[in-house]
Amino acid sequence: MTGLRATRRGLLGLAAAIPARAAPASTGVPEAATLIAPGPEEGLAAGFAERAARGLARALVQAAALRVSIVGGPDGITAANRFAASTPADGRVLLVMPGLAAQALLVGESRARFEPRHWPAIAASLGPAVLAGRGAPTEGQPLRLALPGPAAPEAGALLALDLLGRPATPVFVASGVSPEAAVTAGAADAAVLTGHAVLARAGALGLQPWFSFDGTAGGREPAMPGVPALGELLPDPARPELLAAARAAGAGLRVRGALVLPALTSSDTVALWRGAARRWAEEEGDGADLDSRRVVAEDAVAALATLCPSAEVALGYREWLRRRLAFQAG
């Protein structure tokens, strides 16, 4: 027995003396990943997903195949529901969520069965949303604000005017008719403009930009430094939760796509994807395309926070919709 112990000690000592071969370091990068995006394929969210798939594939610390899977329609509800219901938190599946999907949650749409407030944001594509009208809104004379409908994110502009004390009357346009067309026809005095060449389009309509929707930080739209942000006009609101609601509705128009991971994704995996997003941004700039800009890291997190406010803010917005526009989601 003594000899056996001696032999065992000798073997252990020999093993300790032999340098251990280092195990290959795991980067945590999946061999393949899927970016779920709402349709149609030529839509803004799907286009952002395609650019993200190409840029992130190059920027990851180890090569990986990224593909885009188109799910559902442009409101993003079906895609977000699918993502929330069946996605493992292992970094292999991401979602591009448009602002309209979060708007459905804000108004209480029963089809929206997801909770994005705990989804880690990786990057986002943002565009401008500006309220423009003829002249300047004056007290005592209600202006007519063109809106697609009470549940549309443009209704946030009516809430903003209420908070500013500017009398306004909503003018709901028919399905398929743009608010701009209502202004052109003389049926409305103001509208929210989004998309390409906002200031040029406002000028062509004879409209003056009144304010742009901003995020929680209250900064001006970088491409429109001369247009005040909503937060500048309401530095100390009496109802801060309603200002947050107006900003959330505006973000429904501004956020063309937020690239997110599932809740409970490990911090290491989140850091991996955010690092790739930063490198992608460094390689290609901010990704400006038709007046949109790409943001990453803290700015993407802030955009998602504006888009998906607290339950208290959502409740305040729904109560305002019911009282002001007699609307309640089914």
JOQUI-V248014 format. One record per residue. RES is the residue in one letter. SS is DSSP state (a for helix, b for strand, c for the rest). OMEGA is omega in radians with two decimals (none if undefined). D_CENTER is the distance of its C-alpha to the mean C-alpha in whole Angstrom. Layout:
res={RES RES}
ss={SS SS}
omega={OMEGA OMEGA}
d_center={D_CENTER D_CENTER}
This chain:
res={M T G L R A T R R G L L G L A A A I P A R A A P A S T G V P E A A T L I A P G P E E G L A A G F A E R A A R G L A R A L V Q A A A L R V S I V G G P D G I T A A N R F A A S T P A D G R V L L V M P G L A A Q A L L V G E S R A R F E P R H W P A I A A S L G P A V L A G R G A P T E G Q P L R L A L P G P A A P E A G A L L A L D L L G R P A T P V F V A S G V S P E A A V T A G A A D A A V L T G H A V L A R A G A L G L Q P W F S F D G T A G G R E P A M P G V P A L G E L L P D P A R P E L L A A A R A A G A G L R V R G A L V L P A L T S S D T V A L W R G A A R R W A E E E G D G A D L D S R R V V A E D A V A A L A T L C P S A E V A L G Y R E W L R R R L A F Q A G}
ss={c a a a a a a a a a a a a a a a a c c c c c c c c c c c c c c b b b b b b c c c c c c a a a a a a a a a a a a a a a a c c c c c b b b b b b c c c c c c a a a a a a a a a a c c c c c c b b b b b c a a a a a a a a a c c c c c c c c a a a c c b b b b b b b c b b b b b c c c c c c c c c b b b b b c c c c c c c a a a a a a a a a a c c c b b b b b c c c c c c a a a a a a c c c c c b b b b b c c c a a a a a a a c c c b b b b b c c c c c c c c c c c c c c c c b a a a a c c c c c c a a a a a a a a a a a a a a a b b b b b b c c c c c c a a a a a a a a a a a a a a a a a a c c c c b c c b b b b b a a a a a a a a a a a c c c a a a a a a a a a a a a a a a c c c c c}
omega={3.12 3.13 3.13 3.11 3.13 3.13 -3.13 3.11 3.14 3.14 3.12 3.11 3.11 3.14 -3.14 -3.09 -3.11 3.14 3.13 3.10 -3.09 3.08 3.13 -3.12 3.11 -3.14 -3.09 -3.13 3.10 3.10 3.12 3.12 -3.12 3.05 3.09 -3.14 3.08 3.09 -0.02 -3.08 -3.14 -3.12 -3.09 -3.12 3.13 3.09 3.09 3.12 3.12 3.12 3.12 -3.13 3.13 -3.08 -3.12 3.11 3.11 -2.99 3.10 -3.09 3.09 -3.06 3.10 3.11 3.12 3.11 3.13 3.10 -3.12 -3.09 3.01 -3.04 -2.98 3.11 3.03 -3.07 -3.14 3.14 -3.13 3.08 3.13 -3.13 -3.08 -3.01 -2.93 -3.05 3.04 -3.10 -3.11 3.09 -3.11 3.13 3.10 -3.13 2.90 -3.09 3.07 3.14 -3.12 3.13 3.11 3.08 3.10 3.07 -3.08 -3.09 3.10 3.12 -3.05 3.14 -3.10 -3.09 3.14 -3.14 -3.03 -3.03 3.13 3.07 3.13 3.14 3.13 -3.12 3.09 3.04 -3.04 3.03 -3.12 2.98 -2.98 2.99 -3.12 -3.13 3.13 -3.13 3.11 3.13 -3.09 3.12 3.09 3.13 -3.08 3.05 -3.13 -3.09 3.14 -3.12 3.06 -3.12 -3.09 -3.13 -3.12 -3.14 3.09 3.10 3.06 3.10 3.09 3.07 3.13 3.11 3.06 -3.13 3.12 -3.12 -3.13 -3.14 -3.12 3.10 3.12 3.04 -3.09 -3.11 3.14 3.11 -3.13 3.12 -3.12 3.04 3.10 3.12 3.11 3.08 3.13 -3.12 3.14 -3.14 -3.13 -3.12 -3.04 3.11 3.03 -3.12 3.10 3.03 -2.97 2.98 -3.06 -3.07 3.11 3.12 3.08 3.13 3.13 3.12 -3.08 -3.10 3.08 3.09 3.14 3.06 3.03 3.03 -3.08 3.09 -3.10 -3.13 3.06 -3.12 3.11 3.05 -3.05 -3.12 -3.10 -3.06 -3.13 -3.11 -3.12 3.07 -3.13 -3.12 3.09 -3.11 3.13 -3.07 -3.10 -3.04 3.09 3.13 -3.09 3.13 3.10 3.02 3.09 3.11 3.10 3.10 3.13 3.10 3.09 3.10 3.04 3.06 -3.04 -3.05 3.11 3.07 3.04 -3.12 -3.00 3.00 3.11 2.99 3.13 3.00 -3.08 -3.13 3.12 -3.14 3.09 3.14 3.12 -3.11 3.12 3.06 3.09 3.13 3.10 3.12 3.07 3.13 3.13 -3.13 -2.99 -3.04 -3.05 3.07 -3.12 -3.13 -3.13 3.07 3.00 3.09 3.13 3.07 -3.13 3.05 -3.01 -3.13 3.09 3.09 3.14 3.12 3.12 3.13 3.08 -3.09 -3.04 -3.07 -3.10 3.10 3.12 3.13 3.13 3.12 3.11 3.14 3.14 3.10 3.09 3.10 -3.13 -3.08 -3.02 -3.03 3.14 -3.11 3.01 -3.09 3.12 none}
d_center={71 71 71 68 66 67 66 63 62 63 60 58 59 59 55 54 56 54 51 48 46 42 40 37 34 31 28 26 25 25 27 24 21 19 15 15 13 13 16 18 19 19 15 12 10 14 15 12 13 16 16 14 17 20 19 18 21 23 22 22 26 27 27 25 24 21 21 18 19 18 18 18 17 14 12 11 13 16 14 12 16 18 15 16 20 21 19 21 20 22 19 20 17 14 11 9 7 6 5 9 9 8 10 13 13 13 16 18 18 20 19 16 17 15 13 10 11 13 11 12 9 11 9 6 7 7 10 12 13 17 19 23 26 30 31 30 29 33 34 36 35 32 30 29 25 24 21 21 21 21 18 16 13 16 18 16 18 21 20 20 23 25 24 25 28 28 30 28 29 26 27 26 26 27 25 25 25 23 23 24 27 28 28 30 32 33 32 29 29 25 22 18 18 15 15 18 21 20 22 25 24 24 28 29 29 30 27 27 23 23 20 16 13 12 11 13 15 16 16 17 15 17 18 20 22 24 22 21 18 18 19 22 23 23 24 25 24 27 24 21 19 19 18 15 15 15 12 10 11 11 7 7 9 7 4 6 5 4 8 9 13 15 16 19 19 21 21 23 20 17 19 20 17 16 19 19 15 17 20 18 17 21 22 20 19 16 16 16 16 17 16 12 12 11 10 11 13 13 10 8 9 9 6 5 8 8 6 8 12 15 17 19 17 16 20 21 18 20 23 23 22 25 27 26 26 27 24 24 22 24}
